[in-house]
Every structure is written in C-alpha cells, then in structure tokens.
C-alpha cells in the first residue's frame, strides 16, 4: 500500500510540473506569427465601432472617416514599450504635420485593455505622455468591441504576468477606413511613417522625381521590419535586386537602341544604292 501511495504522489507531482509547461507553450509569444497576422489585415475594412473616449463620451469610428487615420495601440498600465512608442508617434505626427499641414489626418490612441483602460486612466495617460489635443483622440471600448476591432486591424496580444505581451504596432487607415500600412517598433524610422502618409494624404505614389526623393523612396522600399530583433533594417538583398534590375533595364535599352540604329543604317544604305 505504501508503494502505491508513493507512486500516486510521484505521478501527481509529475503532472503538476508538466501542466504549467503545456499552458506556457500554448500562450507562447511569437512575434513573427503576430506580424504575419498583422500584415494579413492590410487592405481590410475596419468596422464602424463605437468607442468611449477619455471624457467618457461615445466616439463612433464613423466620425473619423474622410481623412487618413493613425491608430496607435497601447494599454495605459504599460510601463515598458507603450510610453516610448507614444512619444515616437508624437514625433512622427509632428513631422508629418509640418510636411502636410494641419487637418490632413487624424490620430487615435487606442487602449486595448478593456478592463483597465477606463476614461480616467486614458485621460491620465494622455496627460502624462503630453499627447496633443488637436485632431488626436484617446479611447477604448468594451471587451467584445475591442476584440472585433483588434481583429480588423490585425493586432494580437497575450496575457502575461503584470500585463500583456504584444507587438508594438501603429496602423494607418485610409480615408475609407481600410488598413493601408502597418508600422512596428517603438523607435521606427520617421521615413517609414512619412512615405505611406504621403500616399494617403496626397493620393499619389511619388510626389516628385528629384534625386533626393528617389533616394528616400528606394531607402523606404529596402527597409523591412525584423520581428526577431524588433527593429527596422536595411535589406541589402532588396537593394541589390533593385540595382541589378535597373542595370538590366539599361543594358536592354542599349541593345535595343543599337539594333534600331543598325537597322536605320542598313535601310539608308539600301536607299542609297537604289
């Protein structure tokens, strides 16, 4: 009987040790998967949900249609990445407003913690971070509304001790409310923010063909987000591909030009003999 009891105790202890490992594995944080889900949302239409702003007033997203919308996703009790992300978004927005002028787009800081992101905490967060009030709203919503809204913008997170694990995501919506571009990290390059905003605000892909504009555009195209390191990096493979593609086009143009000139010479000689 004693051996049986000891065996049962050992089995129970083994199961108790394995169970947390299984739960931890199920809730593992995979930035690459979250970025993939985020990118899959690009092009999708965000629903006309009603949020609650920092003053406790309803905020229908339909009121923010008609202009591009920058959505910065945070939770107010976050003490790690959310404050520096907010500061970086403030810097990017200030730069963009200098380029495009005031009133060209709106900004929404969205608190995704339905339980704790109350109007009073949203207001305190806005004041602590010194978020500008012009064309900038701070809001959250009930759990069901947030679940649908976050799915629309491709944002995902996992509960963790003392808070949440999540990718640092800023979402750009077009004037119709479609997800246009995702920006990641708490220290993203300002150019990564400005380039898609040029397209949204001006409605064109490239403003001019000046050398500096072309260089900026190529740099933007070659900049990719690495979820493993959490930073934007210059992708030399893309750069080499652009250079090789450009050289191929130039060489092809030279060959075509030489063939055309050769045919003209032959045609001229034929007419001279005639």
VMD Tcl script that draws the C-alpha trace (Angstrom):
set ca {
  {0.00 0.00 0.00}
  {2.87 2.37 0.84}
  {4.45 1.82 -2.59}
  {1.09 2.55 -4.27}
  {0.66 5.82 -2.36}
  {4.22 6.89 -3.14}
  {3.60 6.07 -6.82}
  {0.42 8.14 -6.90}
  {2.17 11.06 -5.24}
  {5.04 10.89 -7.75}
  {2.58 10.81 -10.65}
  {0.69 13.80 -9.26}
  {3.90 15.78 -8.84}
  {4.95 14.95 -12.39}
  {1.61 16.11 -13.81}
  {1.78 19.30 -11.74}
  {5.22 20.01 -13.20}
  {4.18 19.33 -16.79}
  {0.88 21.24 -16.76}
  {2.40 24.74 -16.44}
  {4.78 23.90 -19.27}
  {1.88 22.98 -21.53}
  {-0.01 26.16 -20.63}
  {3.11 28.26 -21.12}
  {3.70 26.72 -24.54}
  {0.10 27.35 -25.57}
  {0.46 31.01 -24.62}
  {3.93 31.45 -26.12}
  {4.68 34.81 -27.70}
  {5.75 34.50 -31.33}
  {6.45 37.95 -32.86}
  {6.80 36.50 -36.38}
  {3.31 34.98 -36.21}
  {1.85 38.21 -34.88}
  {3.49 40.27 -37.62}
  {2.17 37.84 -40.24}
  {-1.36 38.20 -38.82}
  {-0.90 41.97 -38.77}
  {0.17 42.10 -42.42}
  {-2.74 39.86 -43.42}
  {-5.11 42.61 -42.26}
  {-3.76 45.13 -44.80}
  {-6.48 46.03 -47.28}
  {-9.32 45.05 -44.96}
  {-12.10 47.41 -43.95}
  {-12.36 48.32 -40.27}
  {-15.90 48.23 -38.91}
  {-17.79 51.29 -37.68}
  {-17.43 50.52 -34.00}
  {-18.29 52.92 -31.20}
  {-15.56 53.57 -28.64}
  {-15.53 55.54 -25.38}
  {-13.11 58.46 -25.23}
  {-11.08 59.91 -22.35}
  {-14.04 62.07 -21.27}
  {-16.46 59.14 -21.15}
  {-18.24 60.23 -24.32}
  {-19.07 57.82 -27.17}
  {-16.72 58.01 -30.15}
  {-18.07 56.36 -33.32}
  {-15.23 55.49 -35.70}
  {-17.50 56.75 -38.48}
  {-16.73 60.28 -37.22}
  {-13.08 59.73 -38.09}
  {-13.73 58.71 -41.70}
  {-12.97 61.04 -44.58}
  {-9.29 61.54 -43.71}
  {-6.38 59.15 -43.08}
  {-6.29 57.88 -39.51}
  {-3.20 56.90 -37.49}
  {-4.07 54.28 -34.85}
  {-1.54 53.84 -32.05}
  {-2.37 50.72 -30.00}
  {-1.32 50.72 -26.33}
  {-2.55 49.88 -22.85}
  {-2.39 52.54 -20.17}
  {-0.76 50.48 -17.40}
  {2.13 49.52 -19.68}
  {5.46 50.71 -18.29}
  {7.75 49.32 -20.99}
  {7.15 49.90 -24.71}
  {3.88 51.86 -24.77}
  {5.24 55.19 -23.43}
  {8.25 55.34 -25.82}
  {6.01 54.22 -28.68}
  {3.60 57.04 -27.90}
  {6.47 59.53 -27.84}
  {7.73 58.25 -31.19}
  {4.26 58.56 -32.70}
  {4.04 62.13 -31.37}
  {7.37 62.94 -33.07}
  {6.25 61.33 -36.33}
  {2.90 63.13 -36.28}
  {4.56 66.49 -35.62}
  {6.93 65.90 -38.54}
  {4.07 64.84 -40.79}
  {2.01 67.91 -39.93}
  {4.94 70.11 -40.84}
  {5.10 68.37 -44.22}
  {1.37 68.07 -45.00}
  {-0.14 70.87 -42.93}
  {-2.70 70.75 -40.15}
  {-6.01 68.97 -40.58}
  {-4.80 66.47 -43.20}
  {-5.18 63.37 -40.98}
  {-6.37 62.30 -37.54}
  {-4.77 60.25 -34.77}
  {-6.34 57.74 -32.38}
  {-4.58 56.27 -29.35}
  {-6.47 53.04 -28.69}
  {-6.30 51.36 -25.28}
  {-6.74 47.61 -25.79}
  {-7.09 46.64 -22.10}
  {-10.88 46.66 -21.79}
  {-10.82 46.12 -18.02}
  {-8.33 48.82 -17.03}
  {-8.30 51.39 -19.84}
  {-11.10 53.43 -18.30}
  {-11.77 57.05 -19.31}
  {-9.95 58.35 -16.23}
  {-6.87 56.23 -16.97}
  {-6.94 57.19 -20.63}
  {-7.05 60.84 -19.59}
  {-4.17 60.38 -17.15}
  {-2.13 58.56 -19.81}
  {-2.76 61.37 -22.31}
  {-1.66 63.99 -19.80}
  {1.41 62.05 -18.68}
  {2.52 61.49 -22.27}
  {1.59 65.07 -23.24}
  {-0.43 63.90 -26.22}
  {-1.54 66.88 -28.34}
  {-5.27 67.53 -28.36}
  {-5.62 68.77 -31.96}
  {-7.05 66.00 -34.18}
  {-5.95 63.38 -31.63}
  {-8.45 61.17 -29.79}
  {-7.76 58.72 -26.93}
  {-10.33 55.96 -26.47}
  {-11.06 52.35 -25.58}
  {-14.15 50.11 -25.63}
  {-15.78 47.08 -24.08}
  {-14.13 43.68 -24.49}
  {-16.39 42.46 -27.32}
  {-15.95 45.65 -29.37}
  {-12.19 45.64 -28.84}
  {-11.95 42.01 -29.86}
  {-13.59 42.73 -33.22}
  {-11.72 45.99 -33.78}
  {-8.32 44.49 -32.99}
  {-9.06 41.59 -35.33}
  {-9.87 44.08 -38.10}
  {-6.54 45.89 -37.70}
  {-4.56 42.66 -37.24}
  {-3.39 43.32 -33.68}
  {-2.89 40.39 -31.31}
  {-1.57 40.02 -27.79}
  {-1.11 37.52 -24.97}
  {-1.79 37.97 -21.28}
  {1.38 37.88 -19.20}
  {2.38 38.42 -15.58}
  {1.69 42.05 -14.77}
  {0.41 42.99 -18.22}
  {0.48 41.81 -21.82}
  {2.93 40.59 -24.44}
  {2.25 42.20 -27.80}
  {3.91 43.53 -30.88}
  {4.34 47.29 -30.98}
  {2.01 48.24 -33.82}
  {0.85 51.52 -35.31}
  {-1.80 51.13 -38.02}
  {-2.51 53.57 -40.84}
  {-6.07 53.64 -42.20}
  {-7.10 55.35 -45.41}
  {-9.98 57.81 -45.62}
  {-12.45 54.96 -46.16}
  {-11.31 53.07 -43.08}
  {-9.22 50.39 -44.78}
  {-5.93 49.19 -43.29}
  {-3.27 50.73 -45.51}
  {0.04 50.10 -43.73}
  {1.40 48.63 -40.50}
  {4.35 50.20 -38.68}
  {6.20 48.28 -35.98}
  {8.50 49.06 -33.08}
  {8.84 51.85 -30.54}
  {11.63 53.62 -32.44}
  {10.63 53.24 -36.08}
  {12.36 55.47 -38.69}
  {10.32 58.61 -39.34}
  {10.61 57.97 -43.08}
  {8.76 54.66 -42.63}
  {5.86 56.75 -41.31}
  {6.09 59.64 -43.78}
  {6.23 57.63 -47.02}
  {2.84 55.89 -46.68}
  {1.37 59.09 -45.27}
  {2.44 60.89 -48.47}
  {0.47 58.34 -50.45}
  {-2.58 58.65 -48.21}
  {-2.64 62.44 -47.89}
  {-1.59 63.39 -51.42}
  {-3.20 60.37 -53.09}
  {-0.12 59.66 -55.20}
  {2.74 57.22 -55.03}
  {5.60 59.64 -55.59}
  {5.49 63.39 -55.18}
  {8.41 64.24 -57.48}
  {11.35 62.77 -59.32}
  {14.12 64.75 -57.63}
  {17.27 62.76 -56.76}
  {16.65 63.11 -53.02}
  {13.04 61.95 -53.38}
  {14.15 58.91 -55.37}
  {16.85 58.09 -52.81}
  {14.32 58.38 -49.96}
  {11.90 56.17 -51.85}
  {14.49 53.47 -52.51}
  {15.58 53.59 -48.88}
  {11.96 53.17 -47.79}
  {11.41 50.21 -50.14}
  {14.57 48.49 -48.88}
  {13.69 48.95 -45.20}
  {12.00 45.93 -43.62}
  {10.91 45.06 -40.10}
  {12.70 42.18 -38.37}
  {10.41 40.70 -35.68}
  {13.33 38.78 -34.17}
  {15.25 41.97 -33.32}
  {12.25 44.32 -33.11}
  {13.85 46.97 -35.34}
  {13.73 48.12 -38.95}
  {16.75 47.10 -41.01}
  {18.04 47.89 -44.47}
  {17.55 44.78 -46.61}
  {20.60 44.64 -48.88}
  {19.07 41.81 -50.92}
  {16.24 44.12 -51.98}
  {18.77 46.89 -52.70}
  {20.91 44.64 -54.85}
  {17.80 43.43 -56.65}
  {16.79 47.00 -57.47}
  {20.31 47.83 -58.68}
  {20.56 44.68 -60.82}
  {17.06 45.28 -62.20}
  {17.98 48.85 -63.10}
  {21.23 47.74 -64.79}
  {19.34 45.07 -66.74}
  {16.86 47.66 -68.00}
  {19.70 49.99 -69.01}
  {21.57 47.21 -70.84}
  {18.36 46.09 -72.56}
  {17.73 49.67 -73.65}
  {21.26 49.96 -75.04}
  {20.89 46.72 -77.03}
  {17.53 47.83 -78.44}
  {18.96 51.25 -79.33}
  {21.96 49.70 -81.11}
  {19.74 47.33 -83.05}
  {17.48 50.19 -84.08}
  {20.42 52.34 -85.17}
  {21.88 49.39 -87.11}
  {18.62 48.81 -88.92}
  {18.44 52.50 -89.83}
  {21.95 52.40 -91.28}
  {21.12 49.31 -93.35}
  {17.92 50.92 -94.57}
  {19.85 54.10 -95.51}
  {22.45 52.15 -97.46}
  {19.71 50.30 -99.32}
  {18.09 53.55 -100.36}
  {21.47 54.99 -101.47}
  {22.17 52.02 -103.76}
  {18.72 52.27 -105.23}
}
mol new
graphics top color blue
foreach p $ca { graphics top sphere $p radius 0.5 }
foreach p [lrange $ca 0 end-1] q [lrange $ca 1 end] { graphics top cylinder $p $q radius 0.2 }
display resetview
